[in-house]
Amino acid sequence: GFFITTVAVVEAMDQGGRETLLKNLKKLREQAHNVRVANEKDDELDEDDDGIPDVQQISQSELSVRKMMVFIRACDPDIVAESLGNLYGILLAVTATLQVKFARALSLGAAIGNVLAKTTLKFVVPPL
């Protein structure tokens, strides 16, 4: 049912690197902030000193190219590539878990194993 599927998805995320994903999402948020700040500066830029921002005086295609260049200059491509690669890996693990019964059973088994391992380490190992 739904509960087993949810546990399998969470376990697939854990196996795929959920902690790394959370760190990378934070990095992506920082990159988005950098792009937003650069975009706001670009919107106010008046290089020909006529009192009208340049973005209001160019064609739509020139504006698209200009904004793409703002994006490229404002973000770190290594951080974006690493973060999106990690996201893709986790999405692939989750999709495989949802689509393949064996992967779902394996993820559920790993989740049960993790719970049992914690319990065993807490209650069984200390007396030994």
N, C-alpha and C positions, 0 to 999 in steps of 0.2 A: 503494500500500500504506500500511501503518501509518506508516512513516517520513515519507513525503510529507505525510500528514495531520497528523502531529505538527509538522512544519516549518510547514505552513500555519496551524495553530492558534497557534503561538508568534508567527508573523509577524502574524496578525490581532490578537493581544494587543498586540504592539509598535505596530501602526498605530493601535490604539484607545486607547493611553495606558497601557501597563503600569507605567511609572514613577509616573505619577499614581495609578494603582490601588494600588500598594504604599504610597505616602504616605497615601492615604485609608484603607487598611486599618489603618495605624498609628493614624490619628485615630479610627477606629471602636473600636479596642482601648482607647484612652484613654477614650472615651465609655462603653464597657462597664464599665471600671474605676470610673468615676464613679458609674454606676448601681449597681454592686455595693456600693460603700461606702455610698451613700445608702440602699440597701435594708437593709444590716446595721444602720445607725443606726435606721431605721424599725422594724426587728424588735425592737429593745430599748426603743423609746419607750413610756413609761407616763404619759400625760397626765392620767389621773385619780388617780394616786398610790395605787393599791390593791395595788401589788407584783406585778401580773401585766401583762405587755406587752399593749398594746392590740390587736395583731394576733391574739392568742389569744382575744380576747373578742368579735370581730365575725363576722358571717356571711360566707359564701364570696363572695357578690356584693359586699359592702362591702369585703372584702379585695382583690378584683380591681380595684375602682375606686381604692382607696387605693394599690395597687402601680402602677397605670397613672399616677397622679398623681406618684408618686415617680420613675418613669421620665421623665415629661415635664419635671419640675423639674430632674432631674440631668443631662440631656444637652442639648447645643446642637443645635437642629433644623436650623440651616443646615449644620453639619458633617455631620450624619447624612444630610440630603437630598443634599448634594453627593457624598458618598462612595457612597451607594447608587445615585445617578444614574450615576456613573462605572462602577461595577460592572455596572449594567444595560447600559450602552453596550458594554462589553467582551464581556459575555455575548452580546449581540446580534451583534456582529462575529464572534465565534467560531461561533455558531450558523449565521450566514449562510455562513461559510466551509465549514462541514461539510455544509451542505445544498445549496449551489449550486456546481456544478463550475467555473463561470467565476470565482467569488470565490476558490475554492481555487487555481485556476491563477494568478489575479492575486496572491494572497498569496505563492505559491511564487515567482512572478516577482519580486516585490518583495524577497523574501529573497535570491534569487540576485543581484539588482541591488545590494543592500547589500554582499554579500560581494565582488562584483567591484569596486565603487566603492572599498572599503577597500584592496583589493589594488592597484588602479590608482593611488590616491593615494600608496601607500607605495612602489611600485616604478617607476611610469612618470612621474609628475609631477616628482619630484625631479631626474631627469636633464634634463628640459626646462628 
